[in-house]
Amino acid sequence: MYLDKIMGKAKAKSYTIYKMTNGSDTYVGMTTQTLANRFNQHKRDAGAETCSITNKLCKKKLPTDLKALYRRLRDHPAKFSISKLKEVTASYSVAHKEELKLKSQHSTL
């Protein structure tokens, strides 16, 4: 698949699908980093309104859900927490499908 080409060969890798919430707004994402590292990176990126993970996925424009998260996170960072929804060991495209499924169930942004 195209995303596997961007992210590398279709090797199985461990991905953590997580949610960030402030109690009323919830964002779902996926990472290979520790949750603490990803959370800190989101907070840094929120200040700059950038996607520092990979510009291949974010293109020139932030996805709308990430942009909405960054607005809220910039205004009230202490209100947000991050937690694991699921661990997936698979190719990027398989893990991404699972992320989209969980986004449809949990995300409010």
C-alpha positions as CSV (number, residue, x, y, z in Angstrom):
1,M,0.0,0.0,0.0
2,Y,1.0,3.6,-0.5
3,L,1.3,4.3,3.2
4,D,3.6,1.4,3.7
5,K,5.9,2.8,0.9
6,I,6.0,6.1,2.8
7,M,6.6,4.5,6.2
8,G,8.9,1.8,4.9
9,K,8.5,-1.9,3.9
10,A,5.4,-3.7,5.1
11,K,7.3,-5.1,8.1
12,A,5.4,-5.9,11.3
13,K,6.2,-3.2,13.9
14,S,4.7,-2.4,17.2
15,Y,2.3,0.6,17.2
16,T,0.4,2.1,20.2
17,I,-3.0,3.5,19.4
18,Y,-3.7,6.2,22.1
19,K,-6.2,8.8,23.1
20,M,-5.6,12.2,24.4
21,T,-8.5,13.8,26.3
22,N,-9.4,16.8,28.5
23,G,-12.6,15.1,29.6
24,S,-14.8,16.6,26.8
25,D,-12.6,16.5,23.7
26,T,-10.8,13.3,22.6
27,Y,-8.2,12.8,19.9
28,V,-7.0,9.4,18.8
29,G,-3.6,8.8,17.3
30,M,-0.9,6.2,16.7
31,T,2.8,6.1,17.7
32,T,5.9,3.9,18.0
33,Q,7.2,6.2,20.8
34,T,6.5,6.0,24.4
35,L,3.2,7.7,25.3
36,A,5.1,10.2,27.5
37,N,7.4,11.2,24.6
38,R,4.4,11.4,22.2
39,F,2.5,13.6,24.6
40,N,5.4,16.0,25.0
41,Q,5.9,16.1,21.3
42,H,2.2,17.0,20.8
43,K,2.5,19.8,23.3
44,R,5.6,21.2,21.5
45,D,3.9,20.9,18.1
46,A,0.8,22.6,19.5
47,G,2.8,25.7,20.2
48,A,4.2,25.8,16.7
49,E,1.2,24.3,14.9
50,T,3.4,21.8,13.1
51,C,3.6,18.1,12.7
52,S,7.2,17.2,13.7
53,I,6.8,13.5,13.4
54,T,6.7,13.3,9.6
55,N,5.8,15.8,7.0
56,K,5.0,12.9,4.7
57,L,1.8,12.2,6.7
58,C,0.8,15.7,7.6
59,K,1.7,17.1,4.1
60,K,1.7,20.9,4.1
61,K,-1.5,21.2,6.1
62,L,-2.3,19.7,9.5
63,P,-5.2,17.2,9.6
64,T,-8.4,18.9,11.0
65,D,-8.6,16.7,14.1
66,L,-4.9,17.4,14.9
67,K,-5.4,21.1,14.3
68,A,-8.4,21.1,16.7
69,L,-6.4,19.2,19.3
70,Y,-3.5,21.7,19.1
71,R,-5.8,24.7,19.6
72,R,-7.2,23.1,22.8
73,L,-3.9,21.8,24.0
74,R,-2.2,25.2,23.5
75,D,-4.9,26.9,25.6
76,H,-5.1,24.3,28.4
77,P,-2.2,21.8,28.4
78,A,-2.6,20.7,32.0
79,K,-6.2,19.5,31.4
80,F,-5.1,16.8,28.9
81,S,-4.0,13.3,29.6
82,I,-2.9,10.4,27.3
83,S,-3.7,6.7,27.6
84,K,-3.2,3.6,25.5
85,L,-6.3,2.2,23.7
86,K,-4.6,-0.7,21.9
87,E,-1.2,-2.2,21.0
88,V,-0.9,-3.4,17.4
89,T,2.0,-5.4,15.9
90,A,1.5,-5.3,12.2
91,S,2.5,-3.3,9.0
92,Y,1.8,0.4,9.1
93,S,-1.3,0.0,6.8
94,V,-2.9,-2.6,9.1
95,A,-2.2,-0.6,12.2
96,H,-3.5,2.6,10.5
97,K,-6.8,0.8,9.7
98,E,-7.2,-0.1,13.3
99,E,-6.4,3.5,14.3
100,L,-9.2,4.7,12.0
101,K,-11.6,2.2,13.5
102,L,-10.8,3.4,17.0
103,K,-11.0,7.1,15.9
104,S,-14.5,6.5,14.7
105,Q,-15.4,5.0,18.1
106,H,-13.6,7.4,20.5
107,S,-12.6,10.7,18.8
108,T,-14.7,13.8,19.2
109,L,-12.4,16.2,17.3
